[in-house]
Amino acid sequence: MFKLLAQDKSSKARRGRLTTRRGIIETPFFMPIATKGGVKALTIEDMQKLDPGILLSNTYHLMLRPGEKEIKKLGGLHNLMNWDKPILTDSGGFQVFSLAKIRKLNKEGVIFRSHLDGSEYRLTPEDAVRIQMAIGSDIMMVLDECVELPAKRDYLEKSIELTSYWAERCKKYFDIQSKKQKNNKAKKQRRALLFGIVQGGLEKDLRKKSADDLIKIGFDGYAIGGLAVGESEAEMIGALKYADELLPKDKPRYLMGVGYPHQIVEAVKNGVDMFDCVIPTREARHGRLYIWKKKTGLLKTKAKFYETINVKAQKLQFDKKPINKESQFPELRNHTRAYLRQLFINDDPTAQRLVTLNNLEFYLDLMKQIRSEIN
């Protein structure tokens, strides 16, 4: 399932290979966000050219619209999207805690009201896995409580207990259903993967307790959750520095929701294999273009290796440089930054597409460069 291929000599960075039922992905890798089944401003054909190897979709949004039954009737999320490579789905827990208007939390799960129409939903650990199975996810996440930081220690302790309890229920349900699928000749295929999520805020001993609980249950991979939720960048990097010693060496590590390019490099140097973040697509919608300054020696330098350009800036009005002269996309090689600015200040949706293409290409190129440096 996961094979470690190389370890960097000067850091904890590692290169590996993650095998899923729909394909093999070289690690470390970045997952573009297809929240509701699509990457904003891009088509699936664009994504096939970018070739990230894997996409991330959001269970919370998909369960609300179009719905679990509707996706299943359409043949699953892959058929709906026309995407034949792996998809990772989160459990919906983070969005329940951040978006849902009203929620009740207990050992059985979460009761919440949709942010769309106020209708009431119930999400148990078993529900979270069932929905992800129904829509055809290849890598599933357990239901967990993501605590916003700063948080009091006593609350973090209780939250870890709850997350571990939910994780055990998720794993039990997942194992039962996976066995049924294996025995069903009509639906015979390799099983999906299930990841646990380590919580514990910034406290090393609580993170260790959470990791130990999950390792005892046994998962295909382990996510580092509860970061980039209110703490400083220095605090986040500090928490990552002991993640490597807490998690198994033979399983992939996934840092959820992070981050900026330099944060990804720091996380890789601390042994992380998988990433997702809204930054390249969200920043694109605000007109921020990611450009290389220095493309080599990423794991050995603290120097800033990239810059962001505000495409709405006045100084770009007469800029005849291509958007990205090294891009695989002719529209990024052939159009000028002046033209991109003209599109953006006039609210032409083409501008968002071009910047989104550029930013995702940058992020995926970043991961490719990192992999090439780990020997």
C-alpha positions in Angstrom: 0.0 0.0 0.0 2.8 2.5 1.0 6.4 1.9 0.0 9.2 4.1 1.3 11.7 4.7 -1.6 14.2 7.2 -0.3 15.1 9.2 2.8 16.8 12.6 2.7 20.2 12.7 4.4 19.9 16.2 5.8 16.3 16.1 7.0 13.3 13.8 7.7 12.0 14.3 4.2 11.1 11.1 2.5 10.0 9.9 -0.9 7.6 7.1 -1.4 4.8 5.5 -3.4 1.2 5.2 -2.3 -0.9 2.5 -4.0 -4.6 2.9 -4.2 -7.3 0.9 -6.0 -7.4 3.5 -8.8 -3.7 4.3 -9.2 -0.3 4.9 -7.8 0.8 8.3 -6.5 4.4 9.3 -5.9 4.9 11.0 -2.5 5.2 13.8 -1.3 2.1 15.0 -3.2 -0.4 17.8 -3.2 -4.1 17.3 -3.7 -6.1 20.1 -5.5 -9.5 20.8 -3.9 -12.5 19.7 -5.8 -14.8 20.6 -3.0 -18.2 19.8 -4.6 -16.9 17.6 -7.3 -15.1 20.2 -9.4 -12.0 22.4 -9.1 -13.2 26.0 -9.2 -12.7 27.8 -12.5 -11.2 24.6 -14.2 -12.6 21.7 -16.1 -11.8 18.0 -15.6 -9.9 18.2 -18.9 -7.7 20.9 -17.3 -7.1 18.7 -14.3 -6.2 15.7 -16.5 -3.5 17.9 -18.2 -2.2 19.1 -14.8 -2.2 15.5 -13.7 -2.0 15.7 -9.9 -2.7 12.0 -9.6 -5.4 12.6 -7.0 -8.1 15.1 -6.1 -9.8 15.9 -2.8 -13.6 16.3 -2.4 -15.7 17.3 0.6 -18.1 14.9 2.1 -20.1 17.6 4.0 -20.9 19.6 0.8 -21.6 16.5 -1.3 -24.0 15.0 1.3 -26.0 18.2 1.3 -25.9 18.7 -2.5 -26.6 16.6 -4.6 -26.7 14.0 -1.8 -25.4 10.5 -1.1 -28.3 8.7 -2.9 -28.1 10.9 -5.9 -24.3 10.4 -6.3 -24.7 6.7 -5.9 -27.5 6.6 -8.5 -25.1 8.4 -10.9 -22.6 5.6 -10.5 -20.4 7.4 -7.9 -18.4 10.5 -7.7 -15.8 9.4 -10.3 -18.5 8.9 -12.9 -20.2 12.2 -12.0 -16.9 14.0 -12.4 -15.5 11.9 -15.3 -12.3 11.4 -13.2 -10.8 7.9 -13.2 -8.0 8.5 -10.7 -8.0 8.4 -6.9 -10.2 10.8 -4.9 -9.6 11.4 -1.2 -12.7 12.6 0.8 -12.7 14.1 4.3 -15.3 12.9 6.7 -17.3 16.2 6.8 -16.3 16.8 10.4 -14.3 20.0 9.9 -17.1 21.6 7.9 -19.7 20.6 10.5 -17.7 22.4 13.1 -16.9 25.4 11.0 -19.9 26.0 8.7 -23.0 24.4 10.3 -25.2 26.9 12.1 -26.3 24.8 15.0 -24.7 21.6 16.2 -25.0 19.2 19.1 -22.0 17.1 19.9 -21.9 13.9 21.9 -20.5 10.3 21.8 -23.0 9.3 19.2 -21.9 11.9 16.7 -23.0 15.4 15.6 -26.4 16.8 14.9 -26.3 20.0 12.8 -28.3 22.2 10.6 -27.3 22.7 7.0 -25.8 26.1 6.2 -27.8 26.0 2.9 -31.4 25.7 4.1 -31.3 25.0 7.9 -32.5 21.4 7.5 -31.3 19.1 10.3 -28.8 16.3 9.7 -27.2 13.6 11.9 -23.7 12.4 11.3 -22.3 9.5 13.3 -18.9 7.8 12.8 -20.7 5.0 10.8 -22.6 7.6 8.7 -19.3 9.3 7.8 -17.8 6.1 6.5 -21.0 4.9 4.9 -21.4 8.1 2.9 -17.7 8.0 1.7 -18.1 4.4 0.7 -21.4 5.1 -1.2 -19.9 7.9 -3.3 -16.8 5.8 -4.1 -14.0 7.5 -2.2 -10.6 5.8 -2.6 -9.1 7.3 0.6 -11.5 8.0 3.4 -11.1 9.9 6.7 -12.5 9.1 10.0 -14.9 11.5 11.8 -13.0 13.7 14.2 -13.4 16.8 16.2 -11.2 19.6 14.9 -10.6 22.1 17.8 -9.9 25.7 17.0 -6.8 27.0 18.7 -6.0 28.3 21.2 -7.9 25.8 23.3 -7.8 24.8 27.0 -6.0 21.6 27.8 -8.9 20.0 29.6 -11.0 20.5 26.4 -8.3 19.0 24.2 -8.1 16.0 26.5 -11.8 15.3 26.2 -11.7 16.0 22.5 -9.0 13.4 22.0 -11.0 10.8 23.9 -14.0 11.5 21.6 -11.9 11.4 18.4 -10.3 8.1 19.4 -13.7 6.6 20.2 -15.2 7.8 16.9 -12.1 6.5 15.1 -12.6 3.0 16.6 -16.2 3.0 15.5 -15.3 4.2 12.0 -12.7 1.4 11.7 -15.0 -1.3 12.9 -17.8 -0.3 10.4 -15.2 0.1 7.6 -13.8 -3.4 8.2 -17.3 -5.0 8.2 -18.4 -3.2 5.0 -15.0 -3.8 3.2 -15.3 -7.6 4.0 -18.9 -7.6 2.6 -17.6 -5.9 -0.6 -14.8 -8.4 -0.9 -17.2 -11.3 -0.7 -19.6 -9.7 -3.2 -18.4 -11.0 -6.6 -20.6 -8.5 -8.5 -18.8 -5.6 -6.8 -15.4 -7.2 -6.4 -12.6 -4.6 -6.4 -9.7 -3.6 -4.2 -10.9 -1.9 -1.0 -10.5 1.7 -0.3 -8.1 3.1 2.3 -9.0 4.6 5.7 -6.9 7.2 7.5 -7.0 8.1 11.2 -6.6 11.8 12.3 -4.2 12.8 15.1 -5.4 15.7 17.2 -4.1 17.3 20.4 -3.5 20.9 19.6 0.1 22.1 20.3 0.6 19.7 23.2 3.2 17.0 22.4 2.0 14.6 25.1 -1.6 14.9 23.9 -0.6 14.4 20.3 1.3 11.3 21.4 -1.8 10.0 23.3 -3.9 10.6 20.2 -1.4 8.9 17.9 -0.9 5.9 20.2 -4.7 5.4 20.3 -5.0 5.4 16.5 -2.0 3.2 16.0 -3.5 0.7 18.3 -6.7 0.7 16.3 -4.7 0.4 13.0 -5.2 2.5 9.9 -3.8 2.6 6.4 -2.4 6.1 7.0 -2.4 8.9 9.6 -3.4 12.5 9.2 -2.1 15.4 11.2 -5.2 17.4 12.0 -6.0 20.4 14.2 -3.3 22.6 12.7 -3.6 25.9 10.7 -6.7 26.5 12.8 -5.7 29.7 14.7 -2.1 29.0 15.8 1.0 30.9 14.5 3.1 29.5 11.7 6.0 29.0 14.2 3.7 27.0 16.5 2.4 24.9 13.6 6.0 24.1 12.5 6.9 23.3 16.1 4.1 20.8 16.3 5.3 19.1 13.1 8.8 18.7 14.4 7.7 15.8 16.7 5.1 14.3 14.3 7.8 12.1 12.7 8.6 10.4 16.0 5.0 9.8 16.9 3.8 8.2 13.6 4.7 4.8 12.0 7.5 5.0 9.4 5.7 2.5 7.1 2.5 4.5 6.7 1.8 7.8 4.9 1.4 11.0 6.8 -1.1 13.6 5.7 -1.0 17.2 6.9 -4.6 18.5 6.5 -5.3 21.9 5.1 -1.7 23.2 4.8 -0.5 25.4 3.2 1.6 28.0 1.7 4.5 26.7 -0.5 7.2 27.4 2.2 5.1 25.7 4.8 4.8 22.6 2.6 8.6 22.5 2.2 9.0 22.7 6.0 6.5 20.0 6.6 8.2 17.7 4.0 11.4 18.3 5.9 9.6 17.0 9.0 8.5 13.8 7.3 5.0 14.6 5.9 3.9 12.9 2.6 0.5 14.3 1.7 -1.0 17.8 1.5 -4.1 19.6 0.5 -5.0 23.3 0.7 -7.4 25.9 -0.8 -4.6 28.5 -1.1 -3.7 28.0 -4.8 -7.3 28.2 -6.0 -8.6 30.7 -3.4 -5.6 33.1 -4.0 -6.2 32.8 -7.7 -9.8 34.2 -7.3 -8.2 37.1 -5.5 -5.7 37.8 -8.3 -2.6 36.4 -6.7 -0.2 34.7 -9.1 2.5 32.3 -7.8 5.8 32.5 -9.6 9.2 30.8 -9.0 12.2 32.8 -7.8 14.5 29.9 -7.2 13.7 26.3 -8.2 16.5 24.2 -6.8 17.8 23.3 -3.3 14.4 23.7 -1.7 15.2 21.3 1.1 18.6 22.9 1.9 17.8 26.7 2.0 15.7 29.0 4.0 15.6 31.6 1.2 12.3 32.6 -0.3 11.9 30.5 -3.4 8.7 32.0 -4.8 6.8 35.3 -5.0 3.2 36.2 -5.4 2.2 38.9 -7.9 -1.0 40.9 -7.6 -2.3 40.8 -11.1 -4.5 43.8 -10.5 -1.5 46.0 -9.7 -1.1 49.2 -11.8 2.6 48.2 -12.6 1.3 45.3 -14.7 -0.6 47.6 -17.1 2.2 47.6 -19.7 4.0 44.3 -18.6 4.6 42.3 -21.8 6.2 39.3 -20.0 4.2 36.1 -20.4 2.1 34.9 -17.5 4.4 31.9 -17.2 6.9 31.3 -20.0 7.7 27.8 -18.7 4.1 26.6 -18.5 2.9 23.5 -20.3 -0.3 25.5 -21.1 0.0 27.7 -24.3 -2.5 30.2 -22.8 -0.1 30.9 -20.0 3.0 31.1 -22.3 1.3 33.2 -24.9 -0.7 35.8 -23.0 1.0 38.7 -21.3 0.6 39.8 -17.7 -0.8 43.1 -19.0 -3.6 41.1 -20.7 -4.2 39.1 -17.5 -4.6 42.3 -15.6 -7.0 43.7 -18.2 -9.2 40.5 -17.8 -9.1 40.6 -14.0 -10.0 44.3 -13.5 -12.9 43.8 -15.9 -14.2 40.8 -13.9 -13.7 38.4 -16.9 -14.0 34.8 -15.6 -11.2 33.9 -18.0 -8.8 35.6 -15.6 -9.6 33.3 -12.7 -9.1 30.3 -14.9 -5.7 31.4 -16.0 -4.5 32.3 -12.5 -5.9 29.0 -11.1 -4.1 27.0 -13.8 -0.9 28.8 -13.1 -1.1 28.4 -9.3 -2.0 24.7 -9.4 0.7 24.1 -11.9 3.1 25.9 -9.5 2.1 23.7 -6.6 2.3 20.5 -8.5 5.7 21.5 -9.9 6.8 22.3 -6.4 6.0 18.7 -5.3 7.8 17.3 -8.4 10.9 19.4 -7.5 10.8 18.3 -3.9 10.6 14.6 -4.9 13.6 15.1 -7.3 15.7 16.4 -4.4 15.0 13.4 -2.1 17.5 10.7 -3.0 
